[in-house]
Amino acid sequence: MGVRVVVVDEHRLLAEALASALKLRGHRVLAAAAPAAGAAELVISRAPEVCLLGTAAPAEPGVFEPVVRIKRERPQIAVVVLGPVPSPRGIAAAFAAGASGYVRHDERIEGVERALAKARAGEVAIAPQLLQGAFAELLNPAAQPDDEGSRLLRLLTPREVEVLVRVAEGEDTRLIAAGMAIAPSTARTHVQRVLMKLGVGSRLEAAALAARTGLLDRAAPSGSGQTVV
C-alpha cells in the first residue's frame, strides 16, 4: 500500500522530481514544495503519514526547527531527512529534533521507499553503514585543526614560552632574569618579543590571552629545570 507523503526540499526541481517518481510507484504525494519558510505549516496542514524533508546543510543551527514543530503539533507524522553525506553532528541533530530517518540525496528510489515504509511503521529509517560511521566518528573523533592556543604557541621559541609562563605566574623582570639565569635587559627583551608576537600591549593581556586560549596548558612548566640558551 502506498504512503501518504509530503516532499519538501529547498530545491523545487528535486522536490518535484522525487514526488513524480513516488507517484509512479503508487504513493500518494499530497504536496511537493520548496518553501523558503512555512515548511512546518505546510506539512501540518496536509497531515501526511511521512514527510520527506530535504536539506543541503544538516549540521547548520536551526535547520531542523520545522521537524521540532511538526513533531510537537503532529507527533504521528514521521519525518525522514534527505541530505548529503552526513556528518555525525548532522545525524545527531536530525534525530534529536525528532526525525525518524536519514536518507542520502544520492540514494536510489528503492532506498527512499524503504525509508518511507520503515518510518510509517514507527521504525528508524537509516542505512546501517551511515549509523555505524556516525558512531565510529563520534566515539573516535578525527583530530581537529589546531586551535588558537596551538597557533600562538608555534609563534614562540622555547625560551619565549618559558618567559610567557613566568609572566603568567606574576614574575617581574628581575625574577624572570634570576629564574632563567639571564641579564634583566635580556629578560626585558624577551618579554617585549612575546608581547609583540601575541599582539598584545601588556603583560596582563598576555597572561589573559594565554589562559583563555589554553596556551599555558600546552607550555612546559617553568619549574622543569630546562633553560634554552
Beta strands, then each sheet from edge to edge (+ up, - down):
strand 1: 4-8
strand 2: 28-33
strand 3: 50-54
strand 4: 78-83
strand 5: 101-104
strand 6: 125-126
sheet 1: 2+ 1+ 3+ 4+ 5+ 6+
end
